[in-house]
Amino acid sequence: MWRNTQQLQNQHKKTVYGKLRGCCLTMVESELNNDAHNHFKHLKTVGGALCLDFVNTVGARDTPTPTERLHTYEELAAWAERVAILSPEQGAQLRADAAHRATEAEETLRRALSLREALFRIFAAVAEGADADADDLALLNDNIAASYSNLRLMSADGARFTWGWRQDAGEFACVLWPIVWSAAELLTTGDLARVRMCQHEHCGWMFIDRSKNRSRRWCDMKECGNVEKVRRYRRKQKP
């Protein structure tokens, strides 16, 4: 009798501790999700194309301490929500999956960062009137091959059709597919000649210059533009 009672008590403790542990893990995951969202809440999207906004998730590449915004897959998913690649529900599901499939999520993040840097070098070469590196183009073409197989023709309203993406749950790489599409589109359209790099020192963000006279120099006039103007004014004031 005592042994059975003791076993029941032990089992009850295990059940309670299990629930508490699950609750704590849920709270931690929720806190991480909130941190990831807050990380991108005020991040500006000034590129004019999705692929350039992706390139702009790091700044000051030419310094010893670049400003990196994508340290984890969870942050990549949060950024993808910020630019409407993912719905909030999709983002939450992928972040939950990443917590349980960490190795796969980390590999996807590695692929994403490699793609991002290749895109930066390609578009930086374009902005400078130079040829893109063959290895970077090869990496982009590999991503095109991997992404376009997930493209689907979908009915919009019965009379019209539109392109969309396969909606299978749990595919970490789905955040990259629209980015690759955006890059391929930009590289093959007239807007390519308008791709610029911000002229503010140590910024390096990319954007499409859609000004009438193609004279835009800053990713954001309120920030980089004003800072550079103040800097130039101070230089002129020096004896």
Secondary structure, 3 states (H helix, E strand, C coil): CHHHHHHHHHHHHHHHHHHHHHHHHHHHHHHHHHHHHHHHHCCCCCCCCHHHHHHCCEECCCCCCCEECCCCHHHHHHHHHHCCCCCHHHHHHHHHHHHHCHHHHHHHHHHHHHHHHHHHHHHHHHHCCCCCCHHHHHHHHHHHHHHHCCEEEEECCCCCEEEEECCCCCCHHHHCHHHHHHHHHHHCCHHHHHEEECCCCCCCCEEECCCCCCCCCCCCHHHHHHHHHHHHHHHHHCC
